[in-house]
Amino acid sequence: MQFVVCRSRYRGMAGWLAAALAVLAALPVAGQTIQVNKENRTISVTASDKVIAMADTGTVHVGFIAYGADSDAAYAAGSRISNAIIKALEDAGIAKDAIESENQNVSPVQSYQVEKLTPAEQEQRKFQVTQSWTVRVPADDAAKALDVAVKAGANQSGQIDWSLRDENAPEAQAEAKALQSARAQAERMAQSLNAKLGVLLYASNQVEASPIQPMMRALAAPTKIEKVAPLAINPPRIEKTATVYAVFAIE
């Protein structure tokens, strides 16, 4: 869809509008087609506004890497850690359906990965097992979920994706504010043309979310850290920005 915008000018003291300020070619609205021409005078504007809300949901990424002298040993170590992490999360009150697998892999360790280790250490790291999950919890429980997983052996963890349970509410608020701004802008334009702003003929919008997402990596230590407090993690604000294109009639 293309929009054609014409420049307007005054002719004479009466200040009549010589051409339409905005021309829309075959614009569909609610199953209708609006033809905008010099008899159907309009003003078209684009306006943006935003709403800021605190994130109320955190998706915590947790995972681990375990090693073994052979494939069986690595798998056995991975199995112990894997089940310990899931049990710890469930014991902490996190629902099973809030825990989703991301990936899991059993593979040989490449030589460059262990070249700086001692021969004895290299011998114990012939194979590796990696596994990861996402854990979706209320934002205030994100630090707890990460803490529980790390202390259970999730030594490849820390990223948190922040979001809103109800994405529609702030989007609607941002859209309403943007449309209000568009109307105010159109009213000023109409006044400058000695005209009166009429009804809204058409509006379209685009909403964007701009969350502040801290990227963290938390490495697990042995069970000696059981009494260590969880990391201090605060949910970020999420900014919803709406841009509205609106066409108003002028009288």
N, C-alpha and C positions, 0 to 999 in steps of 0.2 A: 504494500500500500504506500502510495506517495502522497505527500502533502505539498500543495503549491501555495506559497504565501506571496501576496501582492502588496506593494507599498501604497499607502494612502496619502492624500494631500487635500488641502482646502481649495475651493474655488469661490472667490468672491467673499464679501462680508458675511454672507449667510453661513459660511463654513460647512457647506454640504460635503459629504464624503464622496470623492470622485470615483473611488474604486473600493472593493471589499478589502478589509484588512487581512482576511484569511480565506482561502478557497480550498475546499476539500473535494476531491474527485470521487464521486460515488461512494460515500462513506456509509457503511452499514452500522445501524444502531438498533438493537432489539428487533432485528428482522426487517428494518426499514432502510431506505436509502435517502440521505439528505443531500440535496443539491444546493451548494452555496454559490451565489452569484450576486450581482449588483442589486437585485431586488431583495435578496435575503442577506442583509448586512450582518457581519459577524466580527467578533474579536477572538483571536486564538492566543493562548498564553501557555507557557510551561513554567511550572513552579515545583520546588522541592522543599521537603521538611523532614524532620526526624523525630524519633522517640527513642529514649534510652531506658533499658530495663536490665535488672540484675539477672544473670544466668541462674536458673533454678535446677538445672540438670547437668551432671558431669558424666562423660563417658571415659572411664579410666582404662588405659591400655596397660596390661600386665603380661609378663612373659618371663621365660627363663632360658638359659643355655646350660646343658650338662654334658660332661665328657666321660669317655670310657676307653679302656685299652683295646676293646673290640666293639663290634656292633651290639652284641648282646649286653655287654656291661654298660654301654652308654644308654641303651634302651631301658635297662633296669633302673639306672639312676634317674633317667627322665621320668619314668613311670612313678617313682616314689615322690619326686618333687611335684609332678603334675597333679597327682591325687591329693597331696598335702595342701597345695594352693587352693584347689576347689573346695576341699573340706573346710579350710580356714575361712574362706569367703562365706560359705553357707552357714558355718557356725556363728559368723558375725551377723547373721540375719539377712543376708543378701539373697534374694529370690533366685531360683535356678534359671528362670527365664530372663533374668537381667544379665546373665553371664553367657556370652557368645564366643565361640571359637573363631579365631582369625586364621591361624596357620599352625602347622606342625610338620617337623621334618627330621629325618634321621639321615646323616650323611658323613662321609669321611672328612677329616680335618685336612685342609690343604697345608702343605709344608711351610709356605710363607707365613701362615698364621701362628706357627709355633717355633719359628726359627730362632727367636730370642730366648727360648726356654732351655732349661738344662736337659740333657738326654733322658734323665729319669722322668721329668715332667712331660717331655714329648712322648714317651712311651705310654703314659697314662691318658694321652689326648689324641688317640688315633681316630676316634669317631666322636660325633657330637649329636645331641638331640636338642632341637629348639621347638618351643611352643609358645603361643600367645593367645590372649583373650581380650575382649572388651567387656567392661563391667559398667553398666548403666545404673547410676544411683542419683538420689537428690544431691544437689550441689554441696550442701553442708556435710554430706557423708563421703565426698570424694577422697579427702585426706585419710579417712578411716579405712576405706577400701584399699587404697594404695598401701597403707601401713600394714594391714593384715596380709596382703599378698606378698609384699617384700619380706616380711618376717617369716613367711612360710617357704621362701626360696625363690621368689620371682625376681631374679637378679637382672632382668632386662625390662624394666618398667618405668613409668613416669609420665608419659604424655597424657594430657587430659583435654578432651574436646568438650567445650561448653556450649550449651544450647538452652532453649526455652521449651517447656512442655506444651504450651499453647503459643504456637508461632503466629496464629491468626490475629490475636488480640493486639499486639504492638504494631503489626502490619496495618490493621484497620485504623489504628490511631494515627499512624504516620500518613496514611492515605487521606484521612479526614483533614489533618492539618495542612497537607499539601494542597488539597482542593480549596480549603478556606483561603490559603495564600493566593491561589490562582484567581479566585473570585475578587479578592481585594485588589490584585494587580489589574484585573480586567476593569474593575470599577474606576480606577484611576485613569486608565486609558480612555474609557468612555467619557469621563468628565472632561478630559483634555480635548475631546472631539465635540463637546457640547451635545452629547448624546446620553441616553439612558440605557443602562445595562439591562438586558432582558434575560430570558431563561437560558439555562445550560442546555446546549444541543448535543454535546458529545464530550466524553472524558475517557482517557486511557491512563494506565499507571504502570509503573515499574518499581518493585520493591527490592532493596538490597540489604543484606545483613552484614555487619562488620564487627564480628566479635574480637575481643582481645584475648588471644589464646597463648598463655605461657607454655613454652615447651620445656619439659623437665625430664631428666633421666635419673632414676633412683636405683642404685646398685645395692643388692642385698648382701648382708654379711651373715655369718653363722648365727645360730639361735641365741648367742650372747646378747643380741640387741633387743631381746623381747621386752625389756623394761624401758627402752628408749621411746620417747614421746613421738607421735606422728609428726610429719612435716607440717609446717604452718602454710596452709594453702587457702587462699581467698578466691571465691568465684569472681569473675570479671563482669563488667557491664557489656551488654550487647546493644549495638546501635542499629536500629532499623531506619533506613532512609527510603522515602517514597518520592518519586518524580511523577507529576501529573501533567498530562497534556489536555487542555480543556478548550472547548469552543463555545462561546456565548453569543446569543443574538443581541443586537443593539437596536434601540428604537429611536 
